Amino acid sequence: QVQLVESGGGSVQSGGSLRLSCAASGIRFTYYGMGWHRQAPGKQRELVAAITRGGTTNYSDSVKGRFTISRDNAKSTVYLQMNSLKPEDTAVYYCGANWWSSTQIDYWGRGTQVTISS
C-alpha cells in the first residue's frame, strides 16, 4: 500500500518559516520524482517545487528564492523548507510522486494546512 504522509504544517506570522516533510512508503522512492503542490481556497492546485530522481530542482516563480525542496533517499522523505512566508502562501500543501521522469502524478498525500497571518 502506497502512502505519502505530509507533516510540518501550521500557522505562523508573515516573515516566518516552516519545514514540511513528506514520508513515502510502499514505493521504491528512488524511482520517483517528488513535488510539493498547494491549493488555496477557490483556486486550482499548483506546483510549488519539484525535485527529480537525480536531485535537480525546479520552483514556481512565486516561491523562488524563498522555498527549498530536498530529498533524503535513505529516509524516503522529501522536504520543503519555506522561509519569508507571506499571507499568499496560505494553502493546503500536498506531496506528489511521479514515476521516473513522467509529469503525471501517480500518488498524492492527503495534505497539510499552512496558514500565514499578516
C-alpha positions in Angstrom: 0.0 0.0 0.0 1.4 3.3 -1.1 1.4 6.2 1.4 2.6 9.7 1.3 2.3 11.4 4.7 2.9 15.1 5.0 3.7 16.8 8.2 5.0 20.2 9.5 2.2 22.5 8.5 0.9 25.1 10.9 0.2 28.7 11.5 2.9 31.3 11.5 3.2 35.1 11.0 4.3 36.7 7.9 8.1 36.5 7.5 8.3 33.3 9.4 9.4 29.8 8.4 8.1 26.3 8.2 9.6 23.0 7.2 7.3 20.4 5.6 8.1 16.7 5.4 6.6 14.0 3.3 7.4 10.4 4.2 6.8 7.8 1.5 6.2 4.2 1.9 5.1 1.4 -0.4 7.1 2.7 -3.4 10.7 2.5 -4.5 11.4 6.1 -3.6 14.5 6.5 -5.8 12.4 5.7 -8.9 10.1 8.7 -8.3 10.4 12.4 -8.9 8.8 14.2 -6.0 6.9 17.5 -5.8 5.1 19.9 -3.5 1.9 21.4 -4.7 -0.5 23.7 -3.0 -4.2 24.6 -3.2 -5.7 27.8 -1.8 -9.4 28.2 -1.3 -11.2 28.8 -4.6 -8.0 28.2 -6.6 -6.6 25.4 -8.6 -3.8 23.2 -7.3 -0.4 24.4 -8.4 3.1 23.0 -8.4 5.3 24.8 -6.0 8.6 22.9 -6.2 9.8 19.7 -7.7 12.9 17.5 -7.4 13.9 14.8 -9.9 15.3 11.4 -9.0 18.8 12.9 -9.6 18.2 15.9 -7.4 17.5 18.6 -10.0 15.1 21.1 -8.5 12.5 23.4 -10.0 10.4 26.2 -8.4 7.4 28.3 -9.3 8.3 32.0 -9.7 6.2 32.8 -6.7 8.4 30.9 -4.3 11.8 31.0 -6.0 14.4 32.2 -3.6 12.2 31.6 -0.5 11.5 27.8 -0.7 13.9 24.9 -0.9 13.0 21.4 -1.8 15.3 18.5 -0.9 15.1 14.7 -0.6 16.6 12.1 1.6 16.5 8.8 -0.3 17.7 6.9 2.7 14.6 8.0 4.6 12.2 8.0 1.6 11.4 11.6 2.6 11.1 14.9 0.7 11.2 18.2 2.5 10.1 21.8 1.7 11.9 24.5 3.7 9.7 27.6 3.5 11.2 31.0 4.5 10.0 34.5 4.3 6.4 33.3 4.3 3.7 35.6 3.0 -0.1 35.5 3.6 -0.5 34.5 -0.1 1.4 31.2 0.7 -1.6 30.1 2.8 -2.9 26.9 1.3 -3.1 23.1 1.8 0.2 21.7 0.7 0.3 18.3 -1.0 3.1 16.0 -1.7 3.1 14.2 -5.0 5.1 11.4 -6.6 5.7 10.9 -10.3 7.2 7.8 -11.8 10.7 8.2 -13.3 10.5 11.3 -15.5 6.8 11.4 -16.1 4.9 14.6 -15.4 1.8 12.7 -14.3 1.4 12.5 -10.6 0.9 8.8 -9.6 0.4 9.3 -5.9 -0.8 12.1 -3.6 -0.6 12.7 0.1 -3.6 14.0 2.0 -2.1 17.4 2.5 -1.1 19.7 5.4 -2.5 23.1 6.1 -0.2 26.1 6.1 -1.7 29.4 7.3 0.3 32.7 7.2 -1.1 35.7 9.1 -0.1 39.2 8.4 
